[in-house]
Amino acid sequence: MSQSDVFEFKPDTRDSSPLYMQLARKLGQSIRDGRYKPDEALPSERLLAESLDVSRVTARSAIDQLVEQGLVIRRRGSGNYIAPRFEQPLSHLKSFSEELRHRGYTPSSRWLHRNIVLAKIDEQMSLGLSSGEKVARLERLRLADDVVMALEISVLPQHVLPHPMAVEGSLYEHLNLTHQAPVRALQHIRALNAQPRLAEQLGIPDRQAVLFITRIGYLETGQAVELTHSYCRSDYYDFIAEMRRDG
């Protein structure tokens, strides 16, 4: 979207809502329509104010609304930018990397841990392991275009992933090489408030809501081969489900 498109905005005299709300809705709809690209700069508050013949306070208030909605990121000393958003359909099993590439983002990881450890009790239950068995545990920050989107902890039986350090990018692509990639998964999603350590890792304020996702991936045989816990930034993540009514 070009700046001239925004400058064509005119207040709706039939709308009793404040001008800054009208402007926020106009800009917000343009962002959702994809007329701005992720990380593209918004017109400055000064340019918005001049084009609309309103105060900079009004322009700033409109942008404040977009920041609260997670559509815009303020970068101190640089300006206001469109926040990347990751819309993940719930009907298809794809890796983080596959989904991001499909949507035109560049995926990357910031590794925190990759090792072989004893399985915890909940991991034994989820993966059908016996007491004393070991698992590969991968912990990393997932990034889209260098923006941290999520903290991801994946646990797999050692016989499925004996060399966790060999995983560089997509876990599923790596598992495909040994025909151990899940073909179906059960996924549970709930909201929780980020504790200080998690908030620091994700670059968000303490206690901000995040989406906590637990996924168990299965082979065609029904064997569980993956347990992944993901803490996703709620300002960047959207999950979409298509539903149909029977009959």
Secondary structure, DSSP 8 states (H G I E B T S, - for coil): --HHHHHT----TT--S-HHHHHHHHHHHHHHTT-S-TT-B---HHHHHHHHT--HHHHHHHHHHHHHTTSEEEETTTEEEE---EEEETTS---HHHHHHHTT--EEEEEEEEEEEE--HHHHHHHT--TT-EEEEEEEEEEETTEEEEEEEEEEETTT-S-GGG--S-HHHHHHTTT---SEEEEEEEEEE--HHHHHHHT--TT-EEEEEEEEEE-TTS-EEEEEEEEEETTTEEEE-------
